Amino acid sequence: MIRAGTEGDAPLILAVILRAFEEYRGTLDPPSGAHNETRESISEKIGQGGAAVALAGSEVVGCALWKEEPGYLYLGRLAVLPEFRRAGIGGRLVEWIEEEAARLGAPKVQLKVRSALSATQEYYERRGYRVTGQGSHPGYTGPTYVVMEKALR
């Protein structure tokens, strides 16, 4: 089941993000900002936009954060616990965010994927997202991520 997340869910969402992104610790350059998240930063992000949480029974096993921006809804921090991956949870979270974007009148959803994570880029391409640009983190001269978008009907 997918439901809207609340600021009260921040500790659970944080726990999912930290576990889900642990595989990237020490492997990404620059390091993932997910490792710097706190209960307060997650609560703030939920307050600035929103969250979706995936439940297996009563356990939060996946999440995604979103924020309205001019002309699009930004999807960030999609995370699914490793033992629950490949069961369609991530895809359902993406669909939930897309439905929320449509409900809010956003014409598209945008996200960013690390350039080094080609499998993640392919994951979103299979869901109709297309690369529309690239960018680099502060202090880097070459691209470190791609911007991907999906137009909504």
N, C-alpha and C positions, 0 to 999 in steps of 0.2 A: 504494500500500500504506500502511496505517496501522499503527503500532506504538506501544507504550508508550515514552515518553521517559525518559531517565535524567539524573541530574545531570551526567554527562559530555556530554550533548547541550546543556547550557545555552548555550554560545557560538553554536551553530547556531540554537537557538530564539530567542535574543536577536536575531540577525541578521535572522531572518524577521519578528519583531515590529517591529523598527525600520523595516525597508523597507515592511512592510504598513501601518503607521500613519503613515508620512511624509506621506501625503496630508492628514492632519488637522492637521499642524503649522501653527500660526497661524490655524486656522479654528475651533477649539473654545474655548469659554469656560465653565469653566476649561479650560486646556490638558490634553491627554491625558497621563495618568501613564505611558503606554507609552514616551514619550520619555525618561523618567527611569530606565527599567529598566537594570540592569547584569548582567553575567555572574553576580555574586554574588546579586543579588536574584532572578534567575530560578532559580538553583540552590537558593536557600532556598525558593522557592515549590514547586519540584518535591519537595523534601524534606518539605514540610508537607502535600503532597497527591500530585500527580502531573502527568503531561503525556502528551499524545498528539502524535505527529509524523506528518506525511504525507510520503511519499517519491515522487519521480519518478526512477526508477532509484535511484541512491545519494544524490541531492540532497534535502535537507530543503526542502520547498516550502510547508509549512503546519504549524500547531501549535495547540494549545489547552492551557490549564492548568486544573487542577481541584483542589478541596479539599473534604474532608468537613466538613460543619457539622451541628449538631444538627437532624435532620429533613429534610435535603436535601444534595445535592452541588452545590457552587457551580462554575459554568463561567466561566472568565475568559480573557481575551486570545486569543480565537479570531483567528487571523491566517493569511492565505494570500498568497503573493507575487502582486503585480499581474498578472504575465504568466501565472499559472496559475489565475486566477479564472474563474468561470462554467464550470467543468469538473466541478463536484460535489464538490470536495475539502472545502470548508467543511462541506457537508452530511454528508459521510462522517465528518469529525472530530466533529461534533455527535452523530451516531449512536454513534460509538465511546465518547464520554463518557457518553451515556445507557446504553449497555451496561455500562460500568464502574460507573455508579451502581446499576444493577439488581443487578449482581454483589455489590456492597457492601451491598445491602439498603436503599439510600436510596429513599424513596417518591417523590421528585421531584427535578428539576434546576432550579436557580435561576440567573439571570444578571441583569446590569444593562446597560442600553443608554442612551446619552446621549439626552436628550429631543430634541436637535437632529438626531438621525440617524434620521429616520422610515423611510428605506429599510432600515436595519438592523433596526429594530423589525418591519417588515413581513416581512423575511427569517425572523425567528424565529417570527412568527405563522404563516407558511406551514408551519412545522415543528411546530405544535401548542402553542407557547408563548403564554401569555396574560398581560397586564399585571395584576399583583396589588398594585401600590403604586408610590409614587414617593418620591424623596428629593432632597436637595440636598447639594452639596459644602460643606465648611466655608467660612464667609464669604459664602455665597449665601443670599438669603432666599427665592427661588423655586425650584421643582423644576429640577434639572439632569439627572436620569436617571429612568428607569422601572425597576421591578423586574419581571421576567418569570419565570414558572414553567411547567413542564410536569410533570404527574403521570405516573408510570410505572406500568405494569400489573404 
